Amino acid sequence: MNIGQMMKQVQDMQTKMADMQNRLGELEVTGQSGGGMVVATMNGKGEMKKIKIDAKLIDPAEIEMLEDLIVAACNDAKQKVDQNVASKTEEMMGGIKLPPGVKLPF
C-alpha cells in the first residue's frame, strides 16, 4: 500500500467518523428500572434527553428508592448507548476490533 492510498483511507475514516457523530446525536436509547416505572432516554452521545417516572413512585417516605431507580435507569440507558456506539464503530471499521480500553468516537 502506498502513502496515497493510506491517506485516502484516513480521510475516508474521518468522513465516516463525522457522519457517525451526527447520527449519534439523533439516536435515542431508553433504559429502565423498576419494571419500567422509571424510564431514562439518552441520545447516542450519552446526553440525557428525558426521564419518565410513574406517579405511583412519588412518595416522600420512599425518596431514596426513587433516587436509586433513577440512577439505575440512567445507567441502563448509558450501557445501551455504549453498546450501540461500539457496534457502529466496529461496523464502520470493517469488523476491526479496537484494543480493550480504546473508545471511539469519544
C-alpha positions as CSV (number, residue, x, y, z in Angstrom):
1,M,0.0,0.0,0.0
2,N,1.4,3.4,-0.9
3,I,1.2,6.6,1.1
4,G,-1.5,8.0,-1.2
5,Q,-3.8,5.0,-0.6
6,M,-3.1,5.2,3.1
7,M,-4.0,9.0,3.2
8,K,-7.2,8.2,1.3
9,Q,-8.2,5.6,3.8
10,V,-7.5,8.0,6.7
11,Q,-9.7,10.7,5.0
12,D,-12.5,8.1,4.4
13,M,-12.4,7.1,8.1
14,Q,-12.6,10.8,9.2
15,T,-15.6,11.3,7.0
16,K,-17.3,8.2,8.4
17,M,-16.5,9.3,12.0
18,A,-18.0,12.7,11.4
19,D,-21.1,11.1,9.9
20,M,-21.4,8.7,12.8
21,Q,-21.1,11.6,15.3
22,N,-24.1,13.3,13.6
23,R,-26.2,10.1,13.6
24,L,-25.4,9.5,17.3
25,G,-26.9,12.9,18.2
26,E,-30.1,11.8,16.6
27,L,-30.2,8.3,18.1
28,E,-32.5,7.8,21.1
29,V,-31.9,4.9,23.6
30,T,-34.0,4.2,26.6
31,G,-33.0,2.5,29.8
32,Q,-35.4,1.5,32.6
33,S,-35.7,0.2,36.1
34,G,-38.4,-0.9,38.5
35,G,-40.1,-2.9,35.8
36,G,-40.4,0.2,33.6
37,M,-41.6,2.5,36.3
38,V,-38.6,4.8,35.7
39,V,-37.5,5.3,32.1
40,A,-34.5,7.4,31.1
41,T,-33.9,8.4,27.5
42,M,-30.4,9.4,26.2
43,N,-29.1,10.2,22.8
44,G,-26.2,8.3,21.2
45,K,-23.7,10.7,22.7
46,G,-24.8,9.8,26.2
47,E,-26.7,13.1,26.8
48,M,-29.8,12.7,28.9
49,K,-32.9,13.8,27.0
50,K,-35.8,12.9,29.3
51,I,-36.8,10.9,32.3
52,K,-40.3,9.5,33.0
53,I,-41.3,8.4,36.5
54,D,-44.5,6.5,37.2
55,A,-46.6,8.6,39.6
56,K,-47.0,5.6,41.9
57,L,-43.4,6.0,42.9
58,I,-43.8,9.6,44.2
59,D,-43.8,9.0,47.9
60,P,-41.7,11.3,50.1
61,A,-41.1,8.5,52.6
62,E,-39.6,6.4,49.7
63,I,-37.4,9.1,48.1
64,E,-34.2,7.0,48.4
65,M,-35.8,4.1,46.5
66,L,-36.9,6.6,43.7
67,E,-33.4,8.1,43.6
68,D,-31.9,4.6,43.2
69,L,-34.3,3.7,40.4
70,I,-33.4,6.9,38.6
71,V,-29.7,6.1,38.8
72,A,-30.4,2.5,37.6
73,A,-32.4,3.6,34.6
74,C,-29.8,6.2,33.6
75,N,-27.0,3.5,33.9
76,D,-29.1,1.1,31.9
77,A,-29.5,3.7,29.1
78,K,-25.8,4.6,29.2
79,Q,-24.8,0.9,28.9
80,K,-27.1,0.6,25.8
81,V,-25.6,3.7,24.3
82,D,-22.1,2.3,24.8
83,Q,-23.0,-1.0,23.2
84,N,-24.6,0.8,20.3
85,V,-21.6,3.0,19.7
86,A,-19.2,0.0,20.0
87,S,-21.3,-1.9,17.4
88,K,-21.5,1.1,15.0
89,T,-17.8,1.8,15.4
90,E,-16.9,-1.9,14.6
91,E,-19.2,-1.8,11.6
92,M,-17.5,1.4,10.3
93,M,-14.1,-0.1,10.8
94,G,-15.0,-3.1,8.8
95,G,-15.0,-5.5,11.7
96,I,-11.6,-4.5,13.1
97,K,-11.9,-4.7,16.9
98,L,-10.3,-1.9,19.0
99,P,-7.9,-2.8,21.7
100,P,-9.5,-3.0,25.2
101,G,-10.0,0.4,26.7
102,V,-9.9,2.3,23.4
103,K,-13.3,4.0,22.7
104,L,-14.4,5.8,19.6
105,P,-15.6,8.4,18.9
106,F,-15.3,9.9,22.4
